[in-house]
Amino acid sequence: MKIFGKNRWWVTRVLVLPLHILVFAMLAFFLVRLIPGDPVLQILKEGTVTPEEYAAVQASLGLQGSIFDQFLRYIVNLAQLDFGTSITSGRDVWPELLVRFPITLQLTLIGTVCTIVFAFLASYVASAHPTGLAGRVLRFYARTAGALPDFVLGVGSIFLFYILLRWAPAPIGVVSAAESLPASVTGFTLIDSMLAGNLDITVSILAHLALPVLVLTVGYAPLIMKILILSLDDAIDAPSTRFRVATGATHSMVVLSIFRKAAPPAVVICGMLFGGLLGGSVVLDQLFSLGGIGQYAVAAISANDFPVLQGFLVLTAAISLVVYLVVDVVNMLLDPRRRPGVAEG
């Protein structure tokens, strides 16, 4: 119990995670049902629909009974990882999500790493050389945060790097039409190609992901830089930093100390940014025809496919909440003063 009390600042957050996922699952259930249209009639398009036919299809979709009955079945099935059956394909939703979601998540994770690395390096240059040309350009770039949406940057990058310069491969998938992906082991095509030892496919995947990752990095890095540059400016001028420099600390130790002081606000932004990057990856998945969750979700919206939309929303929310939890813990590890109860102690 003593260990639990000492670590309750992160244990309580882990314990409350399922409750947060349940709340999002409830919201997903009711939000999806606000979409206009009847999924039963979407299936029974032709001829006159009899009450018996309507009731049979309604029961097969789990839409019979009151909204409360439907909700209870939905929660019970969700606890068993049963997301139902797709209205359009007739296949179970959970296996479909397991196949498609890693493709989008792969792009999101690579884009997140590249965005964070670029944002931290660019912010350091902007703060270390505020009056230089590079520093002024990067500070101006940081002020453009959120100015251009993902779709606009995606279309512009395709026009520039594929149509005009011919530097990028055709935006028709994660590999070219003449290539085949290796057998799925992890669901992440890049890792699977490495495990298969197929260097050509690995290089092809990286080439096809380069442009979407560039779009995510260019579009979202300013959001981190805008906060991080301000924090770095304050940390560089802090008395503790001046004391370290005066006592002869090495340059690397000084830089590490500066980033430790400046990182917590930026870490929070990085966590919040993951949801935006995931949404941006969904958009780019559709634009670059990567075969991920984006195309699956768009098709589900067009077909009023309740089970697919519910599964997509719940899985997206669950992954985002886990990332937010990790960011929260990392933030409090960097700055123990942010832990609950520290101020009182």
C-alpha positions in Angstrom: 0.0 0.0 0.0 2.9 2.3 0.7 4.2 1.8 -2.9 0.7 2.4 -4.2 0.5 5.6 -2.3 3.9 6.8 -3.5 3.0 6.2 -7.1 -0.7 7.1 -7.1 0.0 10.1 -9.4 0.3 7.6 -12.3 -1.6 4.6 -10.9 -4.9 6.6 -10.7 -4.5 7.7 -14.3 -4.1 4.1 -15.5 -7.1 2.9 -13.5 -9.4 5.7 -14.9 -8.4 5.0 -18.5 -11.1 2.3 -19.1 -13.7 4.7 -17.8 -12.6 7.4 -20.3 -12.8 4.8 -23.1 -16.3 3.9 -22.0 -17.4 7.5 -22.1 -16.0 7.9 -25.7 -17.7 4.6 -26.6 -21.1 6.0 -25.4 -20.5 9.2 -27.4 -19.6 7.2 -30.5 -22.8 5.2 -30.2 -25.1 8.2 -30.0 -23.2 10.4 -32.4 -23.3 7.7 -35.2 -27.0 7.5 -34.8 -27.4 11.2 -35.6 -26.2 10.5 -39.1 -29.3 10.9 -41.4 -30.5 7.8 -43.2 -31.7 4.3 -42.4 -29.0 1.6 -42.8 -31.7 -1.1 -43.1 -33.2 0.7 -46.2 -29.6 1.1 -47.4 -29.5 -2.7 -47.8 -33.1 -3.2 -49.0 -32.8 -0.8 -51.9 -34.8 -2.6 -54.6 -38.5 -3.4 -54.7 -41.2 -3.0 -52.0 -39.9 -3.7 -48.5 -42.3 -5.8 -46.3 -42.4 -5.4 -42.5 -41.0 -8.9 -42.2 -38.0 -8.2 -44.4 -37.3 -5.0 -42.6 -37.5 -6.6 -39.2 -35.2 -9.5 -40.3 -32.5 -7.2 -41.6 -32.9 -4.9 -38.6 -32.3 -7.9 -36.3 -29.3 -9.0 -38.3 -27.8 -5.6 -37.8 -28.6 -5.5 -34.1 -30.8 -2.5 -34.5 -34.0 -4.1 -33.1 -35.6 -2.9 -29.9 -35.3 0.5 -28.2 -32.2 2.7 -28.3 -31.5 1.6 -24.8 -31.6 -2.1 -25.7 -29.3 -1.4 -28.6 -26.9 0.5 -26.3 -26.7 -2.3 -23.8 -25.9 -4.9 -26.5 -23.3 -2.5 -27.9 -21.5 -2.2 -24.6 -21.6 -5.9 -23.8 -20.3 -6.8 -27.2 -17.6 -4.0 -27.0 -16.3 -5.5 -23.8 -15.7 -8.7 -25.7 -14.0 -6.8 -28.6 -17.1 -7.6 -30.8 -17.6 -4.5 -33.0 -20.3 -6.1 -35.0 -20.6 -6.9 -38.7 -20.1 -4.4 -41.5 -23.3 -3.5 -43.3 -21.5 -3.1 -46.6 -19.0 -6.0 -46.6 -20.8 -8.5 -44.3 -17.5 -9.1 -42.6 -16.6 -8.7 -38.9 -15.5 -5.1 -38.1 -12.7 -6.0 -35.6 -10.5 -8.0 -38.0 -11.0 -5.4 -40.7 -9.8 -2.7 -38.2 -6.8 -4.8 -37.3 -5.8 -5.0 -40.9 -6.4 -1.4 -41.8 -5.6 0.6 -38.7 -1.9 -0.3 -38.5 -1.4 1.2 -41.9 -2.7 4.5 -40.7 -1.1 4.2 -37.3 2.3 3.5 -39.0 2.1 6.8 -40.9 1.0 8.6 -37.7 3.8 7.2 -35.6 6.5 8.0 -38.2 5.0 11.4 -38.8 4.9 12.1 -35.0 8.6 11.1 -34.6 9.7 13.2 -37.5 7.6 16.2 -36.4 8.9 16.1 -32.9 12.6 15.7 -33.9 12.3 18.5 -36.5 10.4 20.8 -34.2 12.9 20.4 -31.3 15.9 20.9 -33.6 14.4 23.9 -35.4 13.3 25.5 -32.1 16.8 25.2 -30.7 18.3 26.9 -33.7 15.7 29.6 -33.5 16.4 30.2 -29.8 20.2 29.9 -30.0 20.5 32.2 -33.0 17.5 34.6 -32.7 19.0 37.3 -34.9 20.5 35.1 -37.6 18.7 34.5 -40.9 17.9 30.9 -40.0 16.5 31.9 -36.6 14.3 34.6 -38.1 13.0 32.3 -40.8 12.2 29.6 -38.3 10.5 32.0 -35.9 8.3 33.2 -38.8 7.6 29.6 -39.7 6.5 28.9 -36.2 4.0 31.7 -36.3 2.3 30.1 -39.3 1.0 27.2 -37.0 -2.2 25.7 -38.4 -2.3 28.1 -41.4 -2.6 25.4 -44.0 -4.8 22.2 -43.6 -3.4 18.7 -44.4 -5.4 18.3 -47.5 -4.1 21.5 -49.1 -0.5 20.6 -48.2 -1.1 17.1 -49.5 -2.4 18.2 -52.9 0.3 20.8 -53.2 3.1 18.3 -52.4 1.7 15.8 -55.0 1.6 18.5 -57.6 5.1 19.7 -56.8 7.1 16.5 -56.1 5.2 14.0 -58.3 3.8 15.9 -61.2 6.4 18.6 -61.7 9.6 17.3 -60.3 9.0 13.6 -60.5 10.9 13.0 -57.3 8.1 11.1 -55.5 6.5 7.8 -56.6 2.8 7.8 -57.8 0.4 8.3 -54.8 -1.4 5.0 -55.5 -0.6 3.0 -52.4 2.1 2.0 -49.9 4.0 0.3 -52.7 3.9 0.5 -56.5 1.4 -1.4 -58.5 4.0 -4.0 -59.7 5.1 -4.8 -56.1 3.5 -7.0 -53.5 3.6 -6.6 -49.7 5.1 -9.3 -47.6 2.9 -11.6 -45.4 1.4 -9.7 -42.5 3.1 -10.4 -39.1 2.7 -7.2 -37.1 0.3 -5.4 -39.4 2.9 -2.6 -39.9 4.0 -3.0 -43.5 7.4 -1.4 -42.9 8.3 -3.7 -40.0 6.9 -6.7 -41.9 9.1 -6.0 -44.9 12.1 -5.8 -42.6 11.2 -9.1 -40.9 10.9 -10.7 -44.3 14.3 -9.4 -45.3 12.9 -7.7 -48.4 15.1 -4.6 -48.7 13.5 -3.5 -52.1 10.0 -3.5 -50.6 11.3 -1.7 -47.5 12.8 1.1 -49.6 9.6 1.3 -51.7 7.5 1.7 -48.6 9.7 4.4 -47.3 9.6 6.2 -50.6 5.8 6.1 -50.7 5.5 7.2 -47.1 8.1 10.1 -47.5 5.6 12.6 -49.0 2.8 12.0 -46.5 5.3 12.2 -43.7 6.7 15.4 -45.1 3.2 16.9 -45.2 2.5 15.9 -41.6 5.9 17.3 -40.5 5.6 20.6 -42.3 1.9 21.0 -41.3 2.2 20.2 -37.5 5.8 21.1 -36.5 5.0 24.9 -36.1 2.4 24.0 -33.4 5.2 22.6 -31.3 7.7 25.2 -32.2 5.4 28.1 -31.3 5.4 26.9 -27.7 8.9 25.4 -27.5 10.7 28.6 -28.8 9.1 30.7 -26.0 10.0 28.1 -23.4 13.5 27.8 -24.7 13.9 31.6 -24.7 12.9 31.7 -21.0 15.1 28.7 -20.1 18.2 30.2 -21.8 17.8 33.4 -19.8 17.0 31.6 -16.5 19.4 32.3 -13.6 20.1 28.5 -13.3 21.3 28.4 -16.9 23.6 31.4 -16.4 24.9 29.7 -13.2 25.7 26.5 -15.1 27.6 28.4 -17.8 29.5 30.4 -15.2 30.6 27.3 -13.4 32.1 25.8 -16.6 29.5 23.2 -17.4 29.9 21.6 -20.8 27.8 22.8 -23.7 26.0 19.5 -23.9 25.1 19.6 -20.2 23.8 23.2 -20.5 21.7 22.3 -23.6 20.3 19.3 -21.7 19.4 21.4 -18.8 17.7 24.0 -21.0 15.6 21.4 -22.8 14.6 19.8 -19.4 13.3 23.1 -18.3 11.6 23.9 -21.6 10.2 20.5 -22.5 7.1 20.0 -20.3 4.8 22.5 -22.1 6.0 21.1 -25.5 5.5 17.5 -24.3 1.9 18.4 -23.6 1.5 19.9 -27.1 3.1 16.8 -28.6 0.5 14.6 -26.9 -2.4 16.8 -28.0 -0.8 16.8 -31.4 -1.0 13.0 -31.8 -4.8 13.2 -32.2 -4.3 15.9 -34.9 -1.7 13.8 -36.6 -3.9 10.7 -36.5 -6.7 12.7 -38.1 -4.3 14.1 -40.7 -3.1 10.6 -41.4 -6.7 9.5 -42.1 -7.0 12.4 -44.6 -3.7 11.6 -46.2 -4.5 7.9 -46.3 -7.5 8.7 -48.6 -5.4 11.2 -50.6 -2.4 8.9 -51.2 -4.6 5.7 -51.4 -2.6 3.9 -48.7 -5.3 1.4 -48.0 -5.6 2.3 -44.3 -8.5 3.3 -42.0 -9.2 6.6 -43.9 -10.7 4.9 -47.0 -12.5 2.4 -44.8 -14.1 5.2 -42.7 -15.1 7.3 -45.7 -16.8 4.3 -47.4 -18.6 3.6 -44.1 -19.9 7.2 -43.9 -21.3 7.0 -47.4 -23.0 3.6 -46.7 -24.3 4.6 -43.2 -22.3 1.6 -41.9 -23.0 2.0 -38.1 -20.7 -0.8 -36.8 -17.7 0.3 -38.8 -18.1 4.0 -37.8 -18.5 3.0 -34.1 -15.5 0.7 -34.2 -13.4 3.4 -36.0 -14.3 6.1 -33.4 -13.8 3.9 -30.4 -10.4 2.5 -31.5 -9.2 6.0 -32.5 -10.3 7.3 -29.1 -8.7 4.4 -27.2 -5.3 4.8 -28.9 -5.4 8.6 -28.4 -6.2 8.2 -24.7 -3.3 5.8 -24.2 -1.0 8.3 -25.9 -2.3 11.1 -23.7 -1.7 8.9 -20.6 1.9 8.3 -21.7 2.5 12.0 -22.3 0.9 12.8 -18.9 3.3 10.4 -17.1 6.4 11.6 -19.1 5.5 15.2 -18.4 5.3 14.6 -14.6 8.6 12.6 -14.7 10.3 15.6 -16.4 8.7 18.0 -13.8 7.7 16.3 -10.5 6.1 19.6 -9.4 3.2 18.8 -11.8 2.3 15.6 -9.9 -0.9 15.8 -7.8 -0.2 16.6 -4.2 3.3 17.8 -4.7 2.4 21.5 -4.1 0.7 20.6 -0.9 3.7 18.6 0.3 
